[in-house]
């Protein structure tokens, strides 16, 4: 089975959020990516590792166009931007609680046939088990790499509020790791049973597993979490993630970790600099 990988779609960065998506406009960006300029056919499954965009209706429209033209099966998790209440109208509609928006987004995706938004559960397709959840950062990067900072929840919160837009646009949480505490039991429930694990956040806090231009920066604590123990004792062969807008691949404990983002139009040159990443996987499990 061929599995295609992409993350950080940010639909509203590419298309006006005030109107319905044009199929032609979507195809103009994604045809060259998914077909690699007609040099390939699309895979059996598309994994989207979070950050669909800021508007739930538009996100669903985009995924439905993907399904109509490219993929029978689409598997998603949500990212930090999928929690954002980006303007006063959204804040009022979702009652100043980003978890309400995330819940609605999952329900909209899961209401479609062969489209899945994982939330601590596993979906099996052609014998391959896909597990996932949004995941979150938890401060491990600072704790393990920057002990001179003597990080505490209070000090990391101050850093979070000073440099991360998450603190400005995610409502209903007080601390940088509040959502991590929600997500951790979901990871624990599935990591031993899936062939492919999907999260939005990079599951390694090691600098060598971070894009070169960002290594040794305290801000990495809001882009990573420590999942070594899950990789060491789990059965997954692949761990797919997003969040960073840099292509990253590394291996830990026999698990191939892959990030293949679209990112913003400025970063992807409106998709011209984006190459689909594919893996081939059948139902054989790790020994």
Secondary structure, 3 states (H helix, E strand, C coil): CEEEEEECCCHHHHCCCCCCCCHHHHHHHHHHHHCCCCCCCCCCEEEEECCCCCCHHHHHHHHHHHHHHCCCEEEEECCHHHHCCCCHHHHHHCCCCHHHHHHHHHHHHHCCCCEEECCCEEEEECCEEEEECCCCCCCHHHHHHCHHHCCCHHHHHHHHHHHCCHHHHCCCCCCCCHHHHHHHHHHHHHCCCCCEEECCCECCCCHHHCCHHHCCCHHHHHCECCCHHHHHHCCCCEEEECCCCCCEEEEECCEEEEECECCCHHHHCCCCCCCCEEEECCCCCCC
